[in-house]
């Protein structure tokens, strides 16, 4: 029993030390991102909450640039959600067929617009639990809407950039988005949850790319797993 108690205490102490280290790292990351990207923002074009929700659903496995190009026309032609709720699926597919997975996205977008009209009087629900019940809406999309529209974050947006950078910057050891989000929520003050994703996405798109990141004068190169591993191997 004594050995088990000592073992448990050691594990708990190590876990606390790791968390404290990650919190310190998170403070450093936030300070640099805030300085380098003071105007970071959501780059999906929208003029109302429903447009943001639909654009975010469209953006899965697709670039914001392509989604914005499609929606520059789409959002002018149809009032959301009413105009899309009544739109024939084949017509909706044709309108968005230049984005990836357009058939499945069209099906989800039409259904969620119908639900918004029938159940929510055309408005966006304000809780994570309600949002993730909508077709095509997962935690990432729900967190985008809750943070951007209502400033009521229930989590941290974890897209491909946030996931990649969080691992490189030692804020998590996981590549599972749910675990990454949990780890970020533990080390980041809640006041930064919304803006943190914008900062990370700006950095990921402009410097810390998946392939050939610009490490030469990056503020994080001495605190980054990618830089450390590649520098030691002589790849940088």
Sine and cosine of phi, psi and omega as CSV:
sin_phi,cos_phi,sin_psi,cos_psi,sin_omega,cos_omega
0.00,0.00,-0.68,0.74,-0.01,-1.00
-0.89,0.45,-0.69,0.73,0.01,-1.00
-0.89,0.45,-0.63,0.78,0.01,-1.00
-0.91,0.42,-0.68,0.73,0.01,-1.00
-0.88,0.47,-0.69,0.73,0.01,-1.00
-0.90,0.43,-0.63,0.78,0.01,-1.00
-0.90,0.43,-0.70,0.71,0.01,-1.00
-0.89,0.46,-0.65,0.76,0.01,-1.00
-0.91,0.42,-0.63,0.78,0.01,-1.00
-0.91,0.43,-0.68,0.73,0.02,-1.00
-0.89,0.45,-0.71,0.71,0.00,-1.00
-0.90,0.44,-0.65,0.76,0.01,-1.00
-0.90,0.43,-0.68,0.73,0.02,-1.00
-0.89,0.45,-0.67,0.75,0.03,-1.00
-0.88,0.47,-0.67,0.74,0.02,-1.00
-0.91,0.41,-0.64,0.77,0.01,-1.00
-0.90,0.44,-0.66,0.75,0.03,-1.00
-0.90,0.44,-0.68,0.73,0.00,-1.00
-0.91,0.42,-0.68,0.73,0.02,-1.00
-0.88,0.48,-0.65,0.76,0.02,-1.00
-0.91,0.43,-0.66,0.75,0.01,-1.00
-0.93,0.36,-0.57,0.82,0.06,-1.00
-0.91,0.42,-0.65,0.76,0.05,-1.00
-0.90,0.43,-0.69,0.72,0.05,-1.00
-0.89,0.47,-0.65,0.76,0.00,-1.00
-0.89,0.45,-0.65,0.76,0.03,-1.00
-0.89,0.46,-0.64,0.77,0.02,-1.00
-0.91,0.41,-0.72,0.70,0.00,-1.00
-0.87,0.49,-0.72,0.69,0.01,-1.00
-0.87,0.50,-0.69,0.72,-0.05,-1.00
-0.89,0.47,-0.64,0.77,-0.01,-1.00
-0.96,0.26,-0.68,0.74,0.01,-1.00
-0.89,0.45,-0.68,0.73,0.00,-1.00
-0.87,0.50,-0.64,0.77,0.00,-1.00
-0.94,0.33,-0.67,0.74,-0.10,-1.00
-0.99,0.17,-0.45,0.89,-0.06,-1.00
-0.74,-0.67,0.89,0.45,-0.06,-1.00
-0.90,0.43,-0.36,0.93,-0.05,-1.00
-0.94,-0.34,0.35,0.94,0.01,-1.00
-0.87,0.49,0.66,-0.75,-0.09,-1.00
-0.40,-0.92,0.14,-0.99,0.08,-1.00
-0.92,0.38,0.80,-0.60,-0.07,-1.00
-0.99,-0.13,0.11,0.99,0.14,-0.99
-0.99,0.11,0.85,-0.53,-0.03,-1.00
-0.95,0.30,0.71,-0.71,0.02,-1.00
-0.29,-0.96,0.42,-0.91,0.04,-1.00
-0.85,-0.52,-0.02,1.00,0.06,-1.00
-0.37,-0.93,0.21,-0.98,-0.08,-1.00
-0.86,0.51,-0.64,0.77,-0.04,-1.00
-0.92,0.38,-0.61,0.79,0.05,-1.00
-0.88,0.47,-0.64,0.77,0.03,-1.00
-0.90,0.43,-0.69,0.73,0.01,-1.00
-0.87,0.50,-0.74,0.67,-0.02,-1.00
-0.91,0.42,-0.67,0.74,0.01,-1.00
-0.89,0.46,-0.62,0.78,-0.01,-1.00
-0.93,0.37,-0.63,0.77,0.09,-1.00
-0.88,0.48,-0.67,0.75,0.02,-1.00
-0.90,0.44,-0.51,0.86,-0.17,-0.98
-0.97,0.24,-0.15,0.99,0.02,-1.00
-0.86,0.52,0.82,-0.57,-0.01,-1.00
0.81,0.58,0.57,0.82,0.02,-1.00
-0.50,-0.87,0.49,-0.87,-0.03,-1.00
-0.98,0.19,0.48,-0.88,0.08,-1.00
-0.88,0.48,-0.55,0.84,0.00,-1.00
-0.87,0.49,-0.72,0.69,0.00,-1.00
-0.93,0.38,-0.67,0.75,0.02,-1.00
-0.88,0.47,-0.69,0.73,0.02,-1.00
-0.89,0.45,-0.60,0.80,0.01,-1.00
-0.90,0.44,-0.70,0.72,0.03,-1.00
-0.91,0.41,-0.70,0.71,-0.11,-0.99
-0.97,0.23,-0.29,0.96,0.09,-1.00
-0.85,0.53,-0.57,0.82,0.05,-1.00
-1.00,-0.04,-0.72,0.69,-0.11,-0.99
-0.86,0.51,-0.72,0.69,-0.06,-1.00
-0.94,0.34,-0.39,0.92,0.06,-1.00
-0.98,0.19,-0.49,0.87,-0.07,-1.00
-0.99,0.14,-0.49,0.87,-0.14,-0.99
-0.76,-0.65,0.72,-0.69,0.10,-0.99
-0.99,0.13,0.79,-0.61,0.00,-1.00
-0.99,-0.17,0.63,-0.78,0.06,1.00
-1.00,-0.04,-0.21,0.98,-0.15,-0.99
-0.85,0.52,-0.71,0.71,-0.07,-1.00
-0.90,0.43,-0.49,0.87,-0.01,-1.00
-1.00,0.01,-0.50,0.87,0.03,-1.00
-0.86,0.52,-0.57,0.82,-0.03,-1.00
-0.99,-0.11,-0.01,1.00,-0.07,-1.00
-0.98,0.20,0.76,-0.65,0.07,-1.00
-0.83,0.55,0.64,-0.77,-0.07,-1.00
-0.85,0.52,-0.64,0.77,-0.01,-1.00
-0.88,0.47,-0.60,0.80,0.03,-1.00
-0.93,0.37,-0.67,0.74,0.02,-1.00
-0.89,0.45,-0.68,0.74,0.03,-1.00
-0.85,0.52,-0.67,0.74,0.00,-1.00
-0.90,0.43,-0.60,0.80,-0.03,-1.00
-0.92,0.40,-0.52,0.85,-0.10,-0.99
-0.88,-0.47,0.33,0.94,-0.15,-0.99
-0.95,0.31,-0.03,1.00,0.05,-1.00
-1.00,-0.01,-0.07,1.00,0.06,-1.00
-0.98,-0.20,0.44,-0.90,-0.04,-1.00
-0.90,0.44,0.55,-0.83,0.03,-1.00
0.84,0.54,0.58,0.82,-0.16,-0.99
-0.90,0.45,-0.54,0.84,-0.02,-1.00
-0.90,0.43,-0.74,0.67,0.00,-1.00
-0.92,0.38,-0.62,0.78,0.01,-1.00
-0.92,0.40,-0.64,0.77,0.02,-1.00
-0.88,0.47,-0.68,0.74,0.03,-1.00
-0.87,0.49,-0.72,0.70,-0.01,-1.00
-0.92,0.39,-0.67,0.74,-0.04,-1.00
-0.91,0.42,-0.68,0.73,0.03,-1.00
-0.88,0.47,-0.72,0.70,-0.02,-1.00
-0.91,0.41,-0.68,0.73,-0.02,-1.00
-0.92,0.38,-0.57,0.83,0.06,-1.00
-0.91,0.42,-0.63,0.78,0.06,-1.00
-0.89,0.45,-0.67,0.74,0.01,-1.00
-0.91,0.41,-0.66,0.75,0.03,-1.00
-0.87,0.49,-0.65,0.76,0.01,-1.00
-0.93,0.36,-0.74,0.67,-0.13,-0.99
-0.98,0.22,-0.57,0.82,-0.13,-0.99
-0.96,-0.29,-0.49,0.87,-0.13,-0.99
-0.86,-0.51,0.27,0.96,0.04,-1.00
0.83,0.55,0.56,0.83,0.06,-1.00
0.99,0.15,0.08,1.00,-0.04,-1.00
-0.96,-0.29,0.24,-0.97,-0.02,-1.00
-1.00,-0.02,0.78,-0.62,0.08,-1.00
-0.87,0.49,0.40,-0.92,-0.15,-0.99
-0.95,-0.31,0.23,0.97,0.03,-1.00
-0.80,-0.59,0.47,-0.88,0.02,-1.00
-0.87,0.50,-0.68,0.73,-0.05,-1.00
-0.86,0.51,-0.65,0.76,0.00,-1.00
-0.96,0.29,-0.65,0.76,-0.05,-1.00
-0.90,0.43,-0.68,0.73,-0.07,-1.00
-0.96,0.28,-0.09,1.00,0.12,-0.99
-0.99,0.14,-0.25,0.97,0.00,-1.00
-0.97,0.23,0.59,-0.81,-0.01,-1.00
-0.86,0.52,0.74,-0.67,0.05,-1.00
0.98,0.18,0.06,1.00,-0.07,-1.00
-0.94,-0.33,0.90,-0.43,0.09,-1.00
-0.95,-0.30,-0.20,-0.98,-0.04,-1.00
-0.88,0.47,-0.65,0.76,-0.03,-1.00
-0.87,0.49,-0.78,0.63,-0.01,-1.00
-0.88,0.47,-0.67,0.74,0.01,-1.00
-0.89,0.46,-0.67,0.74,0.01,-1.00
-0.91,0.41,-0.59,0.81,0.06,-1.00
-0.85,0.52,-0.76,0.65,-0.05,-1.00
-0.91,0.41,-0.73,0.69,-0.03,-1.00
-0.89,0.46,-0.63,0.78,-0.01,-1.00
-0.97,0.22,-0.71,0.71,-0.12,-0.99
-0.97,0.25,-0.65,0.76,-0.09,-1.00
-1.00,-0.03,-0.73,0.68,-0.13,-0.99
-0.97,-0.24,-0.18,0.98,-0.11,-0.99
0.78,0.63,0.68,0.73,0.02,-1.00
-0.80,-0.60,0.90,0.44,-0.08,-1.00
-0.90,0.43,0.73,-0.68,0.13,-0.99
-0.95,-0.31,0.06,1.00,0.02,-1.00
-0.09,-1.00,-0.14,-0.99,0.00,-1.00
-0.93,-0.36,0.73,-0.69,0.06,-1.00
-0.90,0.43,0.82,-0.57,0.04,-1.00
-0.86,-0.52,0.99,-0.13,0.12,-0.99
-0.98,-0.19,-0.18,-0.98,-0.06,-1.00
-0.89,0.46,-0.56,0.83,0.00,-1.00
-0.95,0.30,-0.72,0.69,-0.01,-1.00
-0.89,0.46,-0.65,0.76,0.03,-1.00
-0.89,0.46,-0.73,0.68,-0.03,-1.00
-0.90,0.44,-0.74,0.67,-0.05,-1.00
-0.94,0.35,-0.58,0.81,0.00,-1.00
-0.89,0.46,-0.62,0.78,0.05,-1.00
-0.94,0.34,-0.71,0.70,-0.02,-1.00
-0.90,0.44,-0.59,0.81,-0.06,-1.00
-1.00,-0.04,0.24,0.97,0.17,-0.99
0.91,0.42,0.49,0.87,0.07,-1.00
-1.00,-0.05,-0.17,0.98,0.06,-1.00
-0.38,-0.92,0.34,-0.94,0.10,-1.00
-0.94,-0.33,0.02,1.00,-0.11,-0.99
-0.97,-0.24,0.36,-0.93,0.15,-0.99
-0.91,-0.42,0.07,1.00,0.08,-1.00
-0.99,0.14,0.87,-0.49,-0.08,-1.00
-0.81,0.58,-0.60,0.80,0.00,-1.00
-0.92,0.40,-0.67,0.74,0.02,-1.00
-0.94,0.35,-0.66,0.75,0.04,-1.00
-0.86,0.51,-0.70,0.71,0.02,-1.00
-0.87,0.49,-0.71,0.71,0.01,-1.00
-0.87,0.50,-0.69,0.72,0.00,-1.00
-0.90,0.43,-0.66,0.75,0.01,-1.00
-0.91,0.41,-0.64,0.77,0.02,-1.00
-0.89,0.45,-0.48,0.88,-0.03,-1.00
-0.98,0.22,-0.52,0.85,-0.11,-0.99
-0.97,-0.24,-0.21,0.98,-0.01,-1.00
-0.96,-0.27,0.68,-0.73,0.15,-0.99
-0.88,0.48,0.59,-0.81,-0.06,-1.00
-0.86,0.51,-0.49,0.87,-0.02,-1.00
-0.89,0.46,-0.31,0.95,-0.02,-1.00
-0.98,-0.20,-0.06,1.00,-0.13,-0.99
-0.84,0.54,-0.68,0.73,-0.05,-1.00
-0.95,0.32,-0.81,0.59,-0.12,-0.99
-0.95,0.32,-0.46,0.89,-0.02,-1.00
-0.83,0.55,-0.69,0.72,0.00,-1.00
-0.89,0.45,-0.66,0.75,0.03,-1.00
-0.88,0.48,-0.71,0.71,0.02,-1.00
-0.86,0.51,-0.74,0.68,-0.06,-1.00
-0.91,0.41,-0.65,0.76,0.00,-1.00
-0.91,0.40,-0.66,0.75,0.06,-1.00
-0.86,0.51,-0.71,0.71,-0.01,-1.00
-0.92,0.40,-0.65,0.76,-0.01,-1.00
-0.91,0.40,-0.60,0.80,-0.02,-1.00
-0.98,0.21,-0.50,0.87,-0.12,-0.99
-0.99,-0.16,-0.47,0.88,-0.08,-1.00
-0.70,-0.71,-0.83,0.56,-0.14,-0.99
-1.00,0.02,0.91,0.41,-0.06,-1.00
-0.97,0.24,0.31,-0.95,-0.01,-1.00
-0.88,0.48,-0.68,0.73,0.04,-1.00
-0.91,-0.41,0.68,-0.73,0.05,-1.00
0.81,0.59,0.82,0.57,0.07,-1.00
-0.90,0.44,0.45,-0.89,-0.02,-1.00
-1.00,0.03,1.00,-0.03,-0.10,-0.99
-1.00,-0.05,-0.29,0.96,-0.23,-0.97
-0.80,0.60,-0.70,0.72,0.00,-1.00
-0.79,-0.61,0.50,0.87,0.01,-1.00
-0.96,0.27,0.69,-0.72,0.00,-1.00
-0.87,0.50,-0.40,0.92,-0.13,-0.99
-0.99,-0.15,0.05,1.00,-0.20,-0.98
-0.88,0.47,-0.46,0.89,0.01,-1.00
-1.00,0.04,-0.05,1.00,-0.01,-1.00
-0.79,-0.62,0.46,0.89,-0.12,-0.99
-0.83,-0.56,0.79,-0.62,0.00,-1.00
-0.88,0.48,-0.65,0.76,-0.03,-1.00
-0.88,0.48,-0.74,0.67,-0.02,-1.00
-0.90,0.43,-0.72,0.69,-0.05,-1.00
-0.87,0.50,-0.72,0.69,-0.05,-1.00
-0.92,0.40,-0.68,0.74,-0.04,-1.00
-0.97,0.22,-0.54,0.84,0.05,-1.00
-0.91,0.42,-0.68,0.73,0.00,-1.00
-0.90,0.43,-0.54,0.84,-0.03,-1.00
-1.00,0.06,-0.02,1.00,0.03,-1.00
0.97,0.22,0.35,0.94,-0.01,-1.00
-1.00,0.01,-0.13,0.99,0.00,-1.00
-0.82,-0.57,0.00,0.00,0.00,0.00
